[in-house]
Amino acid sequence: MGVIYVLLTISIVVAIVFFVAFILSVKNGQYDDTYTPSIRMLFDDELVKESKEKSSVPTKNNQV
């Protein structure tokens, strides 16, 4: 039974360490994405073309 308490304590300590590391990395800007916004407009046209092609494909309801 004592082993369960030791493992539970260690797992809680490890979880707290990872949580603190995550919070610090977010505050330091580790997950800020500066590349994607600059290239987002380059991919908008492709998304529009794909949606038009999908709408021109006949379905069961609008077959001729």
N, C-alpha and C positions, 0 to 999 in steps of 0.2 A: 504494500500500500504506500510505503514511503517513496518508492520509485515513481509512482504516479504524480505525487506532489512535486518531486524534483523535475520531472519532464514537463509538467504543466507550468512551473515557474520559469524554466528555461525557454519554453515556447513563447510565453508572454513577454519575456525580456527581448527575445529575438524579434517578435512582432513590433514591439515598441521602437526598437532600434531602426527597423526598416521604415516604419511610419515617420520617424523623425528625419531620416535620410530623405524620404520622399518630400516632406514639407520643406526641408532646406533646399532641395534641388528645384522645387517649384518657385520658391522665393528668389533664388539666384538666376532664374530665367532659363533653366536647362531645357524646358519643353517649349520655349518660344520658337515659333516657326517663322523665320524671316525669308525663306526661299519660296515657299508655295504662293504667297500673295503676289509676288512679282511675276510669276509665270501663269497665274490662273487665267488671265485673259487670253492666253495663247491656246487654251484647250476649250474655251466656250464654243467656238465654231464647230468643233468636232461633235460636241454633245448635241447641238441643234441639228446637225446633219443626220445623226443617228436617230433622233426622234422623228424626223420627217420620213426617213426610210421605213421606220417601223409602222408609221401610220398609213403608208401606201401599200402595205402588204394586205391582200384581201383576207378577210376572215369568213367564218361560216355565215355570219349575219349579212354581209354586204357582198357576196359573190355574185357575179354577173351570169 
